[in-house]
Amino acid sequence: MRLCGFEAGLEHPLFLIAGPCVIEGEQLAMDTAGALHEMTTRLGIPFIYKSSFDKANRSSHGSFRGPGLEAGLAILEAVRDRIGVPVLTDVHEDTPLEEVAAV
Protein backbone atom coordinates (compact mmCIF):
# COMPACT_ATOMS: atom_id res chain seq x y z
CA MET A 1 0.00 0.00 0.00
CA ARG A 2 1.22 3.51 -0.80
CA LEU A 3 1.11 5.86 2.20
CA CYS A 4 2.37 9.47 2.23
CA GLY A 5 4.85 8.85 -0.56
CA PHE A 6 6.28 5.52 0.64
CA GLU A 7 5.31 1.87 0.50
CA ALA A 8 3.85 0.38 3.68
CA GLY A 9 2.90 -3.18 4.50
CA LEU A 10 4.22 -6.46 5.82
CA GLU A 11 6.68 -6.82 2.95
CA HIS A 12 8.09 -3.30 3.48
CA PRO A 13 10.38 -1.85 6.17
CA LEU A 14 9.16 -0.22 9.36
CA PHE A 15 7.79 3.32 9.31
CA LEU A 16 7.18 5.61 12.30
CA ILE A 17 4.09 7.59 13.32
CA ALA A 18 5.08 9.73 16.31
CA GLY A 19 4.57 13.02 18.09
CA PRO A 20 3.09 14.42 21.30
CA CYS A 21 -0.33 13.07 22.29
CA VAL A 22 -1.78 16.58 22.10
CA ILE A 23 -0.53 19.79 20.48
CA GLU A 24 0.69 22.03 23.29
CA GLY A 25 2.04 24.84 21.12
CA GLU A 26 3.68 25.60 17.80
CA GLN A 27 7.27 25.73 19.06
CA LEU A 28 7.05 22.36 20.81
CA ALA A 29 5.44 20.84 17.72
CA MET A 30 8.21 22.22 15.49
CA ASP A 31 10.97 21.09 17.85
CA THR A 32 9.52 17.60 18.22
CA ALA A 33 8.80 17.14 14.53
CA GLY A 34 12.24 18.47 13.60
CA ALA A 35 14.05 16.14 16.00
CA LEU A 36 12.01 13.11 14.90
CA HIS A 37 12.50 13.98 11.23
CA GLU A 38 16.26 14.29 11.72
CA MET A 39 16.48 10.92 13.52
CA THR A 40 14.27 9.03 11.07
CA THR A 41 16.04 10.52 8.05
CA ARG A 42 19.40 9.47 9.48
CA LEU A 43 18.05 5.95 10.06
CA GLY A 44 16.24 5.72 6.72
CA ILE A 45 12.82 5.28 8.33
CA PRO A 46 9.76 6.95 6.75
CA PHE A 47 8.10 9.28 9.29
CA ILE A 48 4.62 10.75 9.79
CA TYR A 49 4.12 13.39 12.51
CA LYS A 50 1.01 12.79 14.65
CA SER A 51 -0.56 15.02 17.29
CA SER A 52 -4.11 15.91 18.32
CA PHE A 53 -5.74 19.33 18.10
CA ASP A 54 -8.55 18.26 20.49
CA LYS A 55 -8.08 15.26 22.76
CA ALA A 56 -11.74 14.79 23.67
CA ASN A 57 -11.17 11.37 25.25
CA ARG A 58 -9.39 12.62 28.38
CA SER A 59 -10.21 10.85 31.65
CA SER A 60 -10.69 14.16 33.47
CA HIS A 61 -12.96 16.92 32.17
CA GLY A 62 -10.44 19.47 33.49
CA SER A 63 -7.46 18.10 31.54
CA PHE A 64 -5.89 20.11 28.73
CA ARG A 65 -7.49 19.01 25.45
CA GLY A 66 -5.41 20.96 22.96
CA PRO A 67 -5.55 24.24 21.07
CA GLY A 68 -8.77 23.45 19.20
CA LEU A 69 -9.57 22.95 15.54
CA GLU A 70 -8.45 26.19 13.92
CA ALA A 71 -5.22 26.75 15.88
CA GLY A 72 -4.36 23.04 15.90
CA LEU A 73 -4.77 22.60 12.16
CA ALA A 74 -2.68 25.74 11.56
CA ILE A 75 0.12 24.21 13.66
CA LEU A 76 -0.10 20.87 11.84
CA GLU A 77 -0.02 22.70 8.51
CA ALA A 78 3.05 24.65 9.64
CA VAL A 79 4.80 21.41 10.68
CA ARG A 80 4.00 19.88 7.30
CA ASP A 81 5.21 22.90 5.35
CA ARG A 82 8.28 23.91 7.39
CA ILE A 83 9.61 20.52 8.48
CA GLY A 84 8.52 18.79 5.28
CA VAL A 85 6.85 15.73 6.77
CA PRO A 86 3.34 14.31 6.35
CA VAL A 87 1.03 14.96 9.32
CA LEU A 88 -1.72 12.92 10.94
CA THR A 89 -4.31 13.72 13.60
CA ASP A 90 -7.34 12.10 15.15
CA VAL A 91 -10.95 13.23 15.36
CA HIS A 92 -13.04 12.40 18.44
CA GLU A 93 -16.15 14.53 18.02
CA ASP A 94 -18.31 16.12 15.34
CA THR A 95 -15.68 18.10 13.48
CA PRO A 96 -15.81 19.34 9.89
CA LEU A 97 -13.75 16.52 8.36
CA GLU A 98 -13.19 18.49 5.16
CA GLU A 99 -11.13 21.02 7.15
CA VAL A 100 -9.08 18.28 8.78
CA ALA A 101 -8.53 16.39 5.52
CA ALA A 102 -7.31 19.56 3.79
CA VAL A 103 -4.24 19.60 6.04
C-alpha positions as CSV (number, residue, x, y, z in Angstrom):
1,M,0.0,0.0,0.0
2,R,1.2,3.5,-0.8
3,L,1.1,5.9,2.2
4,C,2.4,9.5,2.2
5,G,4.9,8.8,-0.6
6,F,6.3,5.5,0.6
7,E,5.3,1.9,0.5
8,A,3.8,0.4,3.7
9,G,2.9,-3.2,4.5
10,L,4.2,-6.5,5.8
11,E,6.7,-6.8,3.0
12,H,8.1,-3.3,3.5
13,P,10.4,-1.9,6.2
14,L,9.2,-0.2,9.4
15,F,7.8,3.3,9.3
16,L,7.2,5.6,12.3
17,I,4.1,7.6,13.3
18,A,5.1,9.7,16.3
19,G,4.6,13.0,18.1
20,P,3.1,14.4,21.3
21,C,-0.3,13.1,22.3
22,V,-1.8,16.6,22.1
23,I,-0.5,19.8,20.5
24,E,0.7,22.0,23.3
25,G,2.0,24.8,21.1
26,E,3.7,25.6,17.8
27,Q,7.3,25.7,19.1
28,L,7.1,22.4,20.8
29,A,5.4,20.8,17.7
30,M,8.2,22.2,15.5
31,D,11.0,21.1,17.8
32,T,9.5,17.6,18.2
33,A,8.8,17.1,14.5
34,G,12.2,18.5,13.6
35,A,14.0,16.1,16.0
36,L,12.0,13.1,14.9
37,H,12.5,14.0,11.2
38,E,16.3,14.3,11.7
39,M,16.5,10.9,13.5
40,T,14.3,9.0,11.1
41,T,16.0,10.5,8.1
42,R,19.4,9.5,9.5
43,L,18.0,5.9,10.1
44,G,16.2,5.7,6.7
45,I,12.8,5.3,8.3
46,P,9.8,6.9,6.8
47,F,8.1,9.3,9.3
48,I,4.6,10.7,9.8
49,Y,4.1,13.4,12.5
50,K,1.0,12.8,14.7
51,S,-0.6,15.0,17.3
52,S,-4.1,15.9,18.3
53,F,-5.7,19.3,18.1
54,D,-8.5,18.3,20.5
55,K,-8.1,15.3,22.8
56,A,-11.7,14.8,23.7
57,N,-11.2,11.4,25.3
58,R,-9.4,12.6,28.4
59,S,-10.2,10.8,31.6
60,S,-10.7,14.2,33.5
61,H,-13.0,16.9,32.2
62,G,-10.4,19.5,33.5
63,S,-7.5,18.1,31.5
64,F,-5.9,20.1,28.7
65,R,-7.5,19.0,25.5
66,G,-5.4,21.0,23.0
67,P,-5.5,24.2,21.1
68,G,-8.8,23.5,19.2
69,L,-9.6,22.9,15.5
70,E,-8.4,26.2,13.9
71,A,-5.2,26.7,15.9
72,G,-4.4,23.0,15.9
73,L,-4.8,22.6,12.2
74,A,-2.7,25.7,11.6
75,I,0.1,24.2,13.7
76,L,-0.1,20.9,11.8
77,E,0.0,22.7,8.5
78,A,3.1,24.6,9.6
79,V,4.8,21.4,10.7
80,R,4.0,19.9,7.3
81,D,5.2,22.9,5.3
82,R,8.3,23.9,7.4
83,I,9.6,20.5,8.5
84,G,8.5,18.8,5.3
85,V,6.8,15.7,6.8
86,P,3.3,14.3,6.4
87,V,1.0,15.0,9.3
88,L,-1.7,12.9,10.9
89,T,-4.3,13.7,13.6
90,D,-7.3,12.1,15.2
91,V,-11.0,13.2,15.4
92,H,-13.0,12.4,18.4
93,E,-16.2,14.5,18.0
94,D,-18.3,16.1,15.3
95,T,-15.7,18.1,13.5
96,P,-15.8,19.3,9.9
97,L,-13.7,16.5,8.4
98,E,-13.2,18.5,5.2
99,E,-11.1,21.0,7.1
100,V,-9.1,18.3,8.8
101,A,-8.5,16.4,5.5
102,A,-7.3,19.6,3.8
103,V,-4.2,19.6,6.0
